[in-house]
């Protein structure tokens, strides 16, 4: 059996040879400190973690684990060269040059089959689709992923196909097409079920996007309520796990089980930090603060909101803190500061309708309810009406119907 220190040393050698930092290798589902522990032989990576690391380094799992000796061949050098180009393109994108990164990823994806590696080809296509989605060109990104899905699968379980399904569902949900996303998320989930043991990593990712799409489509029961595919706690996937629990908590809240929802959100808030991804962190804390406000715990809610807004300011996050701002507005209503409530409500209403319009719609529904409680029915009606329209555009029809019901009740009271 290979020594743990040898495995860590091989990982470090491959990482350095590919021009990657520990942060690059960690990605969004591990931490740099976890990679450091592995490289120093202080942590044993699980089978799933080894598979993820091997994919990012562009080598086989056996080459990391020591089951075979690293091949000092042109093929390996070539692979590391291509992986280095992938990493450089990703850094270019992280540095704000999305168009430049897009051009480089396309160059990698368009290489002749004889000169490319299949894993590099897959990573480049997935990156192209992701960048196009962030640029507001979701239809183009979806076309890239659909072409991947149309390619013949070499085996009953084809990892590139599953990753394309997950990415496509995520892209469509992000673009405000939640029922289209649900279709592909369900397909991915069904293809994961009963497959090889090492599909557990992707099972968590597909369950994440399935839970999101099912909730916003108004079909939360379509997402399993178990810990299907959840890997052991070895530093992997804190974000997707928390996103699953977040949307389960929102469903509990909608069903009137506010205590269970608050307990689940409190647990999420305790284990997720901004390092796991600011948008998810602020969403969890914003929703938790809103539930605390519903229960009359205004001081605790205010503390969460103030801390969150400070974090957003200090870290200069580019994403608007939608849910912390919503909780701030509802907190202003509780404090009797109607001017602040109205001002924040107008600010939210003025945000672009692109991207997750269903999230904006849900935030406006909270603002509308607060405006109704303070007696401004005209303003509340405007927010409910806008919320219903945004839900409709996002294919979140059951949520749209609930917003229209609130609007109808309000108009009836006014008459």
N, C-alpha and C positions, 0 to 999 in steps of 0.2 A: 504494500500500500504506500503511495507516495507521501512524503512528509508534508505537513501543513505549510511549513516555511517554504518548501520548494514550490508549492502551488502559488503562494503569495508572491514569490520572487518572479515566477513566470508571468503572472498577471502584470506586475510592474514593468518587466522588460518589454512585454508586448505593448503596454500602454505608452511607455516612453518612445518605443520604436514607431508608433503610429502618430506621435506628436500630440497626444491627448493629456489633459490634466486629469486629476482625480475627480474634479467637478464634471468634466466632459464624460468620463466613464460612468459616473454615478447616474447621470441623467435626471429625470424627474421622479423616479420611483425608488432611488436609493439616496444615501447621503455621502458626502465626501469623507466624513469621519468613518463610515462603515467601510469604504474602499481602503482607507488608510489602515484600519485594523486588519483587514484581509491581507493586504500586501505585507504587513509586518508579522503575519502568522499568528495574530491574536484572536482571529475570528474564523470559524469554519463556515465557508459559504455553502448554502443548501444546493441541492441539485438544480433547483429553479434559478437560483442566483447565478450559479456557474453558467447555465445556459444563456442567461441574459448577458452576462459579461462576455461570453464567447461570441455572441452575435455582434456586440458592439466593437469587439476587437477584430472581428473578421476572421476568426479561426474556429476550429472544432473544439468541442468540450474536452476531448481526449488530449489535445495539445496543452490545455491549461492544467488539467488534472494530473498529467504526467503518465497517462496510460500509453502514450506513444511519444517518441522523442520529437521535438520541434524540427520541422523539415526546413533546412537551409537551402531552399530552392528558389528559382526565379518566381514560381507561382506565389510563394509566401511573400516575397519582397513586393511583388506586384499587388497582392492583396493589401499589404500594409500601405502601399502608396495610394491605392484607391480609398482606403479607410481614412488616410490622412487628408485626402481631398474632401471627403465627406465632412470630416471634423472642421476643416477650414471653412467650408461653405456654411456649416451650422454657426460658426463663430461670426461669419459675415452677417448672417441673418440676425443673430443675437445683438450684433452691433448696430442694427438699424438699417442695413442695406438689404432689404428684402428682394428687390429686383435683381441685384447682383448675385445674391445667393440662389435665386430662382434660375438664373442663367447657368450657374455652375452645376446645380443639381440636374438640370436638363441635359447638359453636356455629358454628365455621368450616365444618365438614363438612356441616352441616344448612342452610346458606344456600340460598336459592332459586337455581336454575341461572342465572337472568338477572343475578344480582348477585355471582356468584363467579367465580373464575378456576380453570380445570381443574387447573393445577399446585398451587395452594393447596389445593384439594379433595383431591388425591392426598396431599400432604404431611400434611394434617390426619388423614386416615384411617390412614396409616402410623404416625403418632405415637400415635394412639388405640390401635392394636393393640400397639405397643411398650410403652406404659404399662400396659395391661391385663396384658401378659405379666409385667412386673416386679412387679405387684401380686398375682401368683399366680392370675390369671384368664385363663389361656392359652386356654381354650375360647372365651371371649367375644372375645378378640383374634383367634383363628382365624376366627371367624364374620365379623368385619369384613373380613378379607383375602379370605375366600371370596366375599363379596359383590362385592368389587372384581374378582375373577377371573371372576365370572358376568356382569359387564357386557360388552356387545359391544365388541370391539376395533375401532377405526377404521382400522387398517392391519395388514398382515401382521406387522409388528414394532411392538408397542405397548409403549413403555417403562413406563407405569404397571402393565401386566400383569406384565412381567418383574420389576419391583421388588416387586410383591405376592407373586410366587412365591418370591423370595429371602427376603423378610420372613417369609412363612409357614413356609418350611423352617427358618429360623433360630429362629422362635418355638417350633416343635414340638420341635426339638432341645434348646432351652433348657429346655423343660418336661419333658424326659425321655421323648419319644416319637420316638425316633431313626429308626425305620423309616417312620413317617408322614412325617417330615421328608425322608427320603431320596427318597420318591416325588415330592414337589414340587421338590426340588433337581434331580433328574434331568430333570423336565419343563422347568425353567428352563434347564438346561444345553443340552438339545437345541434349545430355541427360540433360544438364543444362537448356536448353531453355524451358520455359513454366512450370518449376517445382516450388517447394515451394518457398515462399518469402525468406526464410533463406538460400537459396543456393547462395545468392549474393556474399558471401565471396569466394566461390569456383569458381563462374563465372569469377571473376577477375583473379584468378590463371590460369584457363583454357584458358582465352582470352590471357593471357601473353604468354603461351607456344604455343598456336595456331598462334599468330602473329609472333613469332620467327620462327617457323617451316615453316609457309606459306612464309615468306620473303625469307628464305634461299632456299626453294624449288622452288623459282621463281614464286610463286602464291600469291603475297601479297593481291590480291583482294579477296581471300578466307577468310581472317580475317575481321570481321565487322569493319566498320569505326566509330562506335558510342561508347558511354561510357556504353555499355551493362554491367549491373551488378555492376557498380561502386558504392561502399558504400559511405556514408557521410565521411567527413574528420574528423575522430575521433581518429587519431593516428594509424590507421590500413592500411597496404599495400602500403606504399610509394614506395617500391622496384618494385613490379609487375606493378604498374601504370606507373612508369618511364620506365621500360623495354618495355612496350607496345608503349609508345610515342617515345622511341628511334628507334624502328624498323619501326614505321610509318614515322619518319623523314628520315631514310635511304632510304625508298621507294620514298619519295618526292625528295630526292637528285638524285636518279637514274632516275627519270622522268624529271629531269632538273629544278625542282622547288626549287632551292637552298635557296632562301630567306625565304620561308616558313619552309624549313628544318632547317635552322639556327635559326629561331625564336623558333621553337619547342625544339630544343636542348638547346638553351639558357635558356628556362623555366625549362627544366629538370635539368640542371646544377645548377640553382638557388635553387631548392627545394630538391635536393638529396645531402646528405653528405656522407663521407666515412663510417659513422656508419650504413648506410643502406645496406652496403656490398661493399667492396673495388672493386671487379671485375666490378660491374655495374657502380660504380662511375667513375672509371678510363676509362671505355669504353665510357660513355657519354661525359666526358671531352676531351678524345682523339679525338672522332669524331667531337666534336664542334670545337676543335682547327684546325682540318683538313679543315673544312668548312671555318673557318676564313682565313686560308692560301689561299684557293681558291679565296677568295674575296680580297686578298691583305692586310689583317689586320695582318701583321706579328708580331707586337709588342704585341697585345692582345693574339695571339696564343702562343707566346713564354712565356708570363706570366702564362698562364694556364698550359702549359707543365712543366715549372720549378716548379711551386707550386705542381703539381701532383707528380712529381718525388721525391720531398722532402718528401711529405706525405708517399709515398711508402717506402722510405728509413727509415724515423723515426719510422713508425709503423711496420717495418720489415715484410711486407706482403709477404707470400710465393708465391703468384701468380705473374708471370712475367707481368709487365705493358705493354701489347702488343700494345694497341692503343696509349698510351702516347708516347711510344718509336717510333711508326710509325709516329706520328705527329712531334716528335723530329727530325726524319730523313728528313721528307719533309720540316721542318723548316730550317734544315741545307742546303738543296738544295736552298731554297729561299735566304739564307744568302751567298750563293756561296761557302759553305764549303763541297765540293764534297767528300773529304776524310771521313768526318763524315757520310755523306749519305751512302757511300759504306760500311763503317764498320758496321753501324747499320743494313743495309740491309743484310749483311752476318750473323749478329747475329740473326736476325729474321728467316732467312732461315735455320739456324742450330737448331732451337727449335724442340722438339719432335713433331712428326706428330699425336700423340695420342690426344684424347680429341676433342675439337672443331676445327677440321682441317679446316673447312670452314672459321673460324675466321682468322686463319693463312693465308689461301689462299687470303682472302680479303685484309689483311695487305700487303702481298707481291705484290698484284696488285697495291696498292698505291705506293710502293717502285719502282716497275717496271716503272710506269708512270713518277716518278721523275727522274729515271735514263735516260729514253728516253728524257726528257726535257733538261738534261744537255749534251746530245749527246753521251752517252755510250750505243749504241744500242745492243752491245753484252751482256752486263750485263742485260739490260732491257729484252732482249729476254729470257734469262735464268730464270728470275723471272716470266715473263708471262707464260712460259712453265710449271714451277713448280706450279704456282698458278692454272692453268687450271687442272693439274693432281690432286691436292688436292681437288679442287671443285668436280671433277668427283668422287673421292673416297667417298666424303661426301654426294653424291646424289644431290648435288646442280648443276644440269645439265645446267640450263640456265645461271648461273653465270660462269660455265666452258666454255660455248659457247662464252660468251662475252670476256673472257680472251683469248680464242683461236683466236677470231676475231682481238683483239689488236695485238696478236703475228703475225698473217698473214699480217696485215697492215704493221707492223714493218719490217718483212722480205721482203716484197715487196718493201718498200722504200730503204732497204739496197741493194737489187739487182739492 
